[in-house]
Amino acid sequence: MYIADVVSSTGPAPPSFVRVAGHPLRWRLLGELAHGDLRVRELVRLVGQPQNLVSYHLGRLRAARLVGVRRSTFDARDTYYRLDLVSCADALAAAGLALHPGLRMAPVPAAGPARRYRVLFLCTGNSARSPVAEALLRQRAGQIEVASAGSHPKPLHPNTVRVLGEYGIGLTGRPPQHLGAFAGERFDYVITLCDRVREVCPEFPGTAEKVHWSIPDPAAAGGTDTYPAFKRMAAELAGRIGFLLAALSAAPVPAAGQEV
């Protein structure tokens, strides 16, 4: 038997975010997904609860649009759950205003990370998703050292060049990189953008944080014109990179002598 949500019968009902996210297990699931996209069995292991219970609460989070889901492109029997950061931000803002008008959330002034980071983006071909992510992050934060590679590199897709042009970025003539080119290098973040490459991602020395963003290959979209899929891919990456930069800017600066 599932735990029912309890709402007082008197006075206004709490905002949707409070009712949905306030459940302890749902809050834990949101916290795990804040680190990256995960499959149900991974969430079951992390939270230590039965799969049927985890699936039920994921369904509640999906219904509230706090969490999204995508079929895995590596194994169609799997699905990846992801935190919808934009919807969460909107819901949190609405919850604050519902309590008091003085709790309006103000935009945080743009500020770069307090220290230099190294970030590596990986996908299969290094022809669309990872070079777009690399270019967008470099444009937003020049102080971050960023690279990209693929497990089976192939030349840049023409729509990659086209979509980056909409962001004011030129990327013609860039050769593809194999992920082996970065073997032995240290990174702060290794971000896989492809469900397939996540399965073959090598270990990197140091304390690199592995993050997965499950993003479909826009070149594999149906129809004769794949450019709309490239625009959706670039927009999603731009949004995720914005939240990544916010997290990096909020991270504490390591003490002297501490490994970074």
C-alpha positions in Angstrom: 0.0 0.0 0.0 1.4 3.4 -1.0 1.6 6.3 1.3 -1.1 8.8 0.4 -0.4 12.5 0.3 -2.1 14.2 3.2 -3.5 17.7 2.6 -5.3 19.8 5.3 -9.0 20.2 4.7 -8.9 23.8 5.8 -7.3 26.7 4.1 -5.7 26.8 0.6 -4.0 23.7 -0.7 -0.2 23.8 -0.8 1.3 24.5 -4.3 1.8 21.5 -6.5 5.6 21.4 -6.1 5.2 21.2 -2.3 2.6 18.4 -2.5 4.5 16.4 -5.0 8.2 16.9 -4.2 7.6 17.0 -0.4 7.3 13.2 -0.3 10.6 11.9 1.1 11.2 9.3 -1.5 10.2 11.6 -4.4 12.6 14.2 -3.0 15.4 11.6 -2.9 14.6 10.6 -6.5 14.8 14.3 -7.6 18.1 14.6 -5.8 19.6 11.6 -7.5 18.4 12.8 -10.9 19.9 16.2 -10.2 23.3 14.5 -10.8 22.4 13.1 -14.2 20.0 10.9 -16.2 19.4 7.4 -14.7 17.6 4.2 -15.5 15.0 2.8 -13.1 17.2 0.0 -11.9 19.9 2.5 -11.0 17.5 4.6 -9.0 16.2 1.4 -7.3 19.8 0.6 -6.2 20.5 4.2 -5.1 17.4 4.7 -3.0 17.2 1.1 -1.7 13.4 0.7 -2.4 11.4 -1.8 -4.4 11.1 -1.2 -8.1 7.3 -1.0 -8.1 7.5 1.7 -5.4 10.1 3.7 -7.3 8.2 3.4 -10.5 5.0 4.7 -8.8 6.7 7.8 -7.5 8.5 8.4 -10.7 5.1 8.4 -12.3 3.9 11.0 -9.9 6.9 13.2 -10.7 6.3 12.8 -14.4 2.7 13.7 -14.0 3.8 16.9 -12.3 6.3 17.6 -15.1 9.2 17.6 -12.7 10.8 14.6 -14.4 10.9 13.5 -18.0 11.7 10.1 -19.6 13.3 8.9 -22.8 13.7 5.5 -24.4 17.3 4.4 -24.4 19.0 4.5 -27.8 21.4 1.7 -26.6 18.7 -0.7 -25.4 15.1 0.1 -26.3 13.9 -2.0 -23.3 15.5 0.7 -21.0 14.3 4.2 -20.3 16.3 7.1 -18.9 14.7 9.5 -16.4 15.9 13.1 -16.3 15.2 16.0 -14.0 13.3 18.8 -15.8 15.3 21.7 -14.3 13.3 24.4 -16.1 10.0 23.0 -14.8 11.5 22.6 -11.3 12.7 26.2 -11.3 9.2 27.4 -12.4 7.5 25.3 -9.8 9.8 26.5 -7.0 9.2 30.1 -8.0 5.4 29.6 -8.0 5.6 28.0 -4.6 7.5 30.9 -3.1 5.0 33.5 -4.5 2.1 31.4 -3.1 3.6 31.8 0.4 4.6 35.4 0.3 5.1 38.0 -2.5 8.4 38.9 -1.0 9.7 35.4 -1.9 9.8 36.1 -5.6 12.9 34.4 -7.0 15.3 36.9 -8.6 17.7 35.8 -11.4 21.2 35.0 -10.1 23.7 37.4 -11.7 25.9 35.6 -14.2 29.3 34.7 -12.6 31.9 32.3 -13.8 33.2 29.5 -11.7 35.7 30.5 -9.0 38.3 28.0 -10.3 39.3 26.5 -13.7 37.5 23.3 -14.6 38.2 20.7 -17.3 35.1 19.2 -18.9 35.0 16.4 -21.6 31.8 15.7 -23.6 31.4 12.3 -25.2 29.0 10.8 -27.8 29.4 8.1 -30.5 30.3 10.0 -33.6 31.6 13.4 -32.2 29.7 14.8 -35.2 26.7 16.4 -33.5 25.9 16.3 -29.8 29.4 16.5 -28.2 30.9 19.2 -30.5 27.7 21.3 -30.0 28.0 20.9 -26.2 31.8 21.7 -26.4 31.2 24.8 -28.5 28.3 26.1 -26.3 30.1 25.7 -23.1 33.3 27.3 -24.5 31.2 30.3 -25.6 29.5 30.7 -22.2 32.5 30.2 -20.0 35.9 30.8 -21.7 37.7 30.0 -18.4 36.6 26.4 -18.6 38.8 24.0 -20.6 36.5 21.9 -22.6 36.9 19.1 -25.2 34.8 16.5 -26.9 35.3 13.1 -28.5 33.5 10.0 -29.8 33.8 6.3 -29.6 33.4 6.0 -33.4 34.3 9.4 -34.8 33.0 10.7 -38.1 33.0 14.1 -39.8 30.9 16.9 -38.6 27.3 16.8 -39.7 26.4 19.8 -41.9 23.5 20.6 -39.6 25.9 20.8 -36.6 27.7 23.7 -38.3 24.3 25.2 -39.3 22.8 25.1 -35.8 25.9 26.5 -34.1 25.7 29.3 -36.6 22.4 30.3 -35.0 24.3 30.8 -31.7 27.0 32.9 -33.4 29.6 30.0 -33.4 31.6 29.0 -36.5 32.8 25.4 -36.5 33.8 24.5 -40.0 36.9 22.3 -40.6 37.0 20.8 -37.1 38.4 17.2 -37.2 36.6 14.5 -35.2 38.3 13.2 -32.1 38.5 9.6 -30.7 37.9 9.3 -27.0 41.2 7.4 -26.8 43.0 10.7 -27.5 42.2 11.8 -24.0 43.2 8.5 -22.2 45.2 9.3 -19.1 44.1 12.9 -18.9 42.4 14.4 -15.9 39.0 16.0 -16.1 36.7 17.4 -13.5 33.6 16.3 -15.4 33.1 13.6 -18.0 29.7 14.0 -19.5 28.3 11.3 -21.8 25.5 12.5 -24.1 24.8 9.2 -25.8 23.4 6.0 -24.2 25.7 3.8 -26.3 28.9 5.7 -25.3 27.9 5.6 -21.7 28.3 1.8 -21.8 31.9 2.0 -23.1 33.1 5.2 -21.4 36.6 4.5 -20.0 37.8 5.4 -16.6 39.8 8.6 -16.3 42.4 9.3 -13.6 41.7 11.4 -10.6 38.3 12.2 -9.3 36.4 13.0 -12.5 32.7 13.1 -11.9 30.8 11.1 -14.5 27.5 12.6 -15.6 25.0 11.2 -18.2 22.7 13.3 -20.3 20.5 11.0 -22.4 20.1 13.0 -25.6 18.9 11.4 -28.9 21.1 11.6 -32.0 19.5 14.3 -34.1 20.9 12.8 -37.3 18.8 9.6 -36.6 15.5 11.6 -36.5 12.9 10.4 -39.0 12.0 12.3 -42.1 14.1 13.9 -44.8 14.8 17.1 -42.9 16.6 16.5 -39.6 17.4 20.1 -38.9 14.5 20.6 -36.4 16.0 17.7 -34.4 19.3 19.5 -34.4 17.6 22.7 -33.1 15.9 20.8 -30.3 19.2 19.1 -29.4 21.1 22.4 -29.3 18.4 24.1 -27.2 18.4 21.2 -24.7 22.2 21.3 -24.4 22.2 25.1 -24.0 19.7 24.7 -21.1 21.6 21.9 -19.4 24.9 23.8 -19.8 23.3 26.8 -18.1 22.4 24.8 -15.1 25.8 23.1 -15.1 27.5 26.5 -15.0 25.2 27.6 -12.1 26.3 24.5 -10.2 30.0 25.1 -10.9 29.7 28.7 -9.9 28.2 27.7 -6.6 30.8 25.0 -5.8 33.2 25.8 -3.0 36.8 26.6 -3.8 39.1 23.7 -2.6 41.4 24.5 0.2 45.1 24.9 -0.5 46.7 21.5 -1.1 43.4 19.8 -1.8 43.1 17.8 -5.0 40.9 19.5 -7.6 
